[in-house]
Amino acid sequence: MSIRHAVPRYWTIQSKESWENAQEIGFLHGHANHATFVEPYHWMMSQMGQRLSGYDGSYPVWVWTEKPDLLQLHHYTGRSECVCLTLELDPEEVLLSDFDE
């Protein structure tokens, strides 16, 4: 008998256009145009390079460890149609940070 370990779940909010594009190409990807805070983005990318063995240097897709409340995230939902996606990711491919810090 084998023991299955639960795969952690994460959530991400994406524009409807990003989701439609991901469905066409088969994956989500980050983009420089969405890097609101350029210096922190690049710092996080350098940390990903140091800590994630398979990291290829691309812009990250931001995720939450708890399902976000879309009513509280008006800065996303107020701009365009958005979707909240549930993802199951290998923890070795995720760099967690404390957004509030």
TIMIGU-929035 format. One line per 10 residues: number of its first residue (from 0); their letters; for each residue z, y, x of N, C-alpha, C. Coordinates in Angstrom, 1 decimal, padded with zeros to 4 digits. Layout:
<atoms>
NUM	a	Z/Y/X/Z/Y/X/Z/Y/X ~ ... $
</atoms>
This chain:
<atoms>
0	msirhavpry	000.0/-001.2/000.8/000.0/000.0/000.0/000.0/001.2/000.9 ~ -000.9/002.2/000.6/-000.9/003.4/001.4/-000.2/004.5/000.6 ~ 000.3/005.4/001.4/001.0/006.6/000.8/000.0/007.8/000.9 ~ -000.3/008.4/-000.2/-001.1/009.6/-000.3/-000.2/010.8/-000.2 ~ -000.6/011.7/000.7/000.1/013.0/000.8/-000.6/014.0/000.0 ~ 000.1/014.8/-000.7/-000.5/015.8/-001.6/-001.2/016.9/-000.7 ~ -002.4/017.2/-001.1/-003.1/018.3/-000.4/-002.6/019.6/-000.9 ~ -002.2/020.6/000.0/-001.7/021.8/-000.5/-002.7/022.6/-001.3 ~ -002.3/023.3/-002.3/-003.2/024.1/-003.1/-003.0/025.6/-002.7 ~ -004.1/026.3/-002.8/-004.1/027.7/-002.5/-004.9/028.4/-003.6 $
10	wtiqskeswe	-004.8/029.7/-003.7/-005.6/030.5/-004.7/-006.3/031.6/-004.0 ~ -007.5/032.0/-004.5/-008.2/033.1/-004.0/-008.8/033.8/-005.2 ~ -008.9/035.2/-005.1/-009.6/036.0/-006.1/-010.9/036.4/-005.5 ~ -012.0/036.1/-006.2/-013.3/036.5/-005.7/-014.1/037.2/-006.8 ~ -015.0/038.1/-006.4/-015.9/038.7/-007.4/-016.7/037.6/-008.0 ~ -017.2/037.9/-009.2/-018.1/036.9/-009.8/-019.3/036.7/-009.0 ~ -019.8/037.7/-008.3/-021.0/037.6/-007.4/-020.7/036.7/-006.2 ~ -019.6/036.8/-005.6/-019.2/036.0/-004.5/-019.1/034.5/-004.9 ~ -018.5/034.3/-006.1/-018.4/032.9/-006.6/-019.8/032.3/-006.9 ~ -020.7/033.1/-007.5/-022.0/032.6/-007.8/-022.8/032.3/-006.5 $
20	naqeigflhg	-022.6/033.1/-005.5/-023.2/032.9/-004.1/-022.7/031.6/-003.5 ~ -021.4/031.4/-003.6/-020.7/030.2/-003.1/-021.3/029.0/-003.7 ~ -021.5/029.0/-005.0/-022.1/027.9/-005.7/-023.5/027.6/-005.2 ~ -024.2/028.6/-004.9/-025.6/028.4/-004.4/-025.6/027.8/-003.0 ~ -024.7/028.3/-002.1/-024.8/027.8/-000.7/-023.8/026.7/-000.4 ~ -022.8/026.5/-001.3/-021.9/025.4/-001.1/-020.5/025.7/-000.5 ~ -020.3/027.0/-000.2/-019.0/027.4/000.4/-018.7/028.9/000.2 ~ -017.4/029.2/000.3/-017.1/030.7/000.3/-017.0/031.1/001.8 ~ -017.4/032.4/002.0/-017.2/032.9/003.3/-016.8/034.4/003.2 ~ -016.0/034.8/004.3/-015.6/036.2/004.3/-016.8/037.0/004.8 $
30	hanhatfvep	-016.6/038.3/004.7/-017.7/039.3/005.1/-017.0/040.6/005.6 ~ -017.6/041.1/006.6/-017.1/042.4/007.2/-017.1/043.5/006.2 ~ -017.9/043.5/005.2/-017.9/044.6/004.2/-016.7/044.6/003.4 ~ -016.0/043.5/003.4/-014.7/043.4/002.6/-013.5/043.6/003.4 ~ -013.6/043.9/004.6/-012.5/044.2/005.5/-012.0/045.6/005.3 ~ -011.1/045.8/004.3/-010.6/047.1/004.0/-009.8/047.7/005.2 ~ -009.0/046.9/005.8/-008.2/047.3/006.9/-008.8/046.6/008.2 ~ -009.7/047.2/008.9/-010.4/046.6/010.0/-009.6/046.1/011.1 ~ -008.7/046.9/011.6/-007.8/046.5/012.7/-007.0/045.3/012.4 ~ -006.2/045.3/011.2/-005.5/044.1/010.9/-006.3/042.8/010.7 $
40	yhwmmsqmgq	-007.5/043.0/010.1/-008.5/041.9/009.9/-008.8/041.3/011.3 ~ -009.2/042.1/012.2/-009.5/041.6/013.5/-008.4/041.0/014.3 ~ -007.2/041.5/014.1/-006.0/040.9/014.7/-005.8/039.5/014.1 ~ -005.9/039.4/012.8/-005.8/038.1/012.1/-006.8/037.1/012.6 ~ -008.0/037.6/012.8/-009.1/036.7/013.3/-008.8/036.3/014.7 ~ -008.2/037.1/015.6/-007.8/036.7/016.9/-006.7/035.7/016.9 ~ -005.8/035.8/016.0/-004.7/034.8/015.8/-005.3/033.5/015.3 ~ -006.3/033.6/014.4/-007.0/032.3/014.0/-007.6/031.6/015.1 ~ -008.3/032.4/016.0/-008.9/031.8/017.2/-007.9/031.1/018.1 ~ -006.7/031.6/018.2/-005.7/031.0/019.0/-005.0/029.8/018.4 $
50	rlsgydgsyp	-004.9/029.8/017.1/-004.1/028.8/016.4/-004.8/027.7/015.6 ~ -006.1/028.0/015.2/-006.8/027.0/014.4/-007.9/026.4/015.3 ~ -007.8/025.1/015.5/-008.8/024.5/016.5/-010.2/024.6/016.1 ~ -010.5/024.6/014.8/-011.9/024.6/014.3/-012.5/025.9/014.0 ~ -011.7/027.0/014.2/-012.1/028.3/013.8/-013.4/028.8/014.6 ~ -014.4/029.3/013.8/-015.6/029.7/014.4/-015.8/031.2/014.6 ~ -014.8/032.0/014.4/-014.9/033.4/014.6/-015.4/034.2/013.4 ~ -015.6/033.5/012.2/-016.1/034.2/011.1/-015.0/034.9/010.3 ~ -015.4/035.9/009.5/-014.4/036.6/008.7/-013.7/035.6/007.7 ~ -012.3/035.8/007.6/-011.6/034.9/006.7/-011.8/035.1/005.3 $
60	vwvwtekpdl	-011.5/034.1/004.5/-011.3/034.2/003.0/-009.8/034.2/002.8 ~ -009.3/035.2/002.2/-007.9/035.4/001.9/-007.5/034.5/000.8 ~ -006.3/033.8/000.9/-005.8/033.0/-000.1/-004.3/033.2/-000.3 ~ -003.8/032.8/-001.4/-002.3/032.9/-001.7/-001.8/031.5/-001.8 ~ -000.5/031.3/-001.4/000.2/030.0/-001.6/000.7/029.8/-003.0 ~ 000.8/030.9/-003.8/001.2/030.8/-005.2/000.1/031.5/-006.0 ~ -000.1/031.0/-007.2/-001.1/031.5/-008.1/-000.8/033.0/-008.4 ~ -001.7/033.9/-008.1/-001.5/035.3/-008.3/-001.6/035.6/-009.8 ~ -000.8/036.6/-010.2/-000.8/037.2/-011.5/-001.9/038.2/-011.6 ~ -003.0/037.9/-012.2/-004.2/038.9/-012.2/-003.8/040.2/-012.9 $
70	lqlhhytgrs	-002.9/040.2/-013.8/-002.5/041.4/-014.4/-001.8/042.4/-013.4 ~ -001.1/041.8/-012.4/-000.5/042.6/-011.4/-001.4/043.0/-010.3 ~ -002.5/042.4/-010.2/-003.5/042.7/-009.1/-004.6/043.5/-009.6 ~ -004.3/044.7/-010.2/-005.3/045.5/-010.9/-006.3/046.1/-009.9 ~ -006.0/046.1/-008.6/-006.9/046.6/-007.6/-008.1/045.7/-007.4 ~ -007.9/044.4/-007.8/-009.1/043.5/-007.8/-009.8/043.5/-009.2 ~ -009.0/043.3/-010.2/-009.6/043.1/-011.5/-010.2/044.4/-012.1 ~ -009.8/045.6/-011.6/-010.3/046.8/-012.1/-011.7/047.2/-011.6 ~ -012.1/046.6/-010.5/-013.4/046.9/-009.9/-014.6/046.2/-010.5 ~ -014.5/044.9/-010.7/-015.6/044.1/-011.2/-015.0/042.9/-011.9 $
80	ecvcltleld	-015.9/042.1/-012.4/-015.5/040.8/-012.9/-015.1/039.9/-011.8 ~ -013.9/039.3/-011.9/-013.4/038.4/-010.8/-013.1/037.0/-011.4 ~ -013.0/036.1/-010.4/-012.5/034.8/-010.8/-011.4/034.4/-009.9 ~ -010.4/033.6/-010.4/-009.3/033.1/-009.6/-009.6/031.6/-009.3 ~ -009.8/031.3/-008.1/-010.1/029.9/-007.8/-008.9/029.1/-007.2 ~ -008.8/027.9/-007.6/-007.8/027.0/-007.0/-008.5/026.2/-005.9 ~ -007.9/026.2/-004.7/-008.5/025.5/-003.6/-007.5/024.4/-003.1 ~ -008.0/023.3/-002.6/-007.2/022.3/-001.9/-007.7/022.3/-000.5 ~ -006.9/022.7/000.5/-007.3/022.9/001.8/-006.4/022.1/002.8 ~ -007.0/021.7/003.9/-006.2/021.0/004.9/-005.4/022.1/005.6 $
90	peevllsdfd	-004.1/021.9/005.7/-003.2/022.9/006.3/-003.6/023.3/007.7 ~ -004.3/022.4/008.4/-004.7/022.7/009.8/-005.9/023.8/009.8 ~ -006.4/024.1/008.6/-007.5/025.1/008.5/-007.0/026.4/007.9 ~ -005.7/026.6/007.8/-005.1/027.7/007.1/-004.1/028.4/008.1 ~ -004.3/029.7/008.2/-003.3/030.5/009.0/-002.5/031.3/008.0 ~ -001.2/031.0/007.8/-000.4/031.7/006.8/000.2/032.9/007.5 ~ 000.3/034.0/006.7/001.0/035.2/007.1/001.8/035.7/006.0 ~ 002.7/036.7/006.3/003.5/037.3/005.3/002.9/038.7/005.0 ~ 002.2/038.8/003.9/001.5/040.0/003.5/002.5/041.2/003.4 ~ 003.7/040.9/002.9/004.6/042.0/002.7/005.2/042.6/004.0 $
100	e	005.1/041.8/005.1/005.7/042.2/006.4/004.7/043.1/007.0 $
</atoms>
